[in-house]
C-alpha cells in the first residue's frame, strides 16, 4: 500500500463528489427508461468525463513526493 499526499488549489474532494453526482444522475436517467430524458445522458457523461480529467490533472500536478514509490500519473 502506498500513501500519497496532494496539495491542490481547488477542493479535489468536492470535484470528486460532483463527478459521482453526475454519474449517479446519468445512471438514474438510464435506469428510468424515459426516452425524453435519454438525450441528457451523453451530456452528463461528457461533463463527468471533463470533471474526471480535471481531477486527475489536479491530483497529478499536486502530488507531493513522500518516498521512492510515489510517482505521478501521466495523462494527456
Buried (B, 14 or more C-beta within 10 A) or exposed (E): EEEBEEEBEEEBEEBBEBBEEBBEBBEEBBEEEEEEEEEBBEEBBEBBEEBBEBBEEBBEEBBEEEEEEEEEEEEE
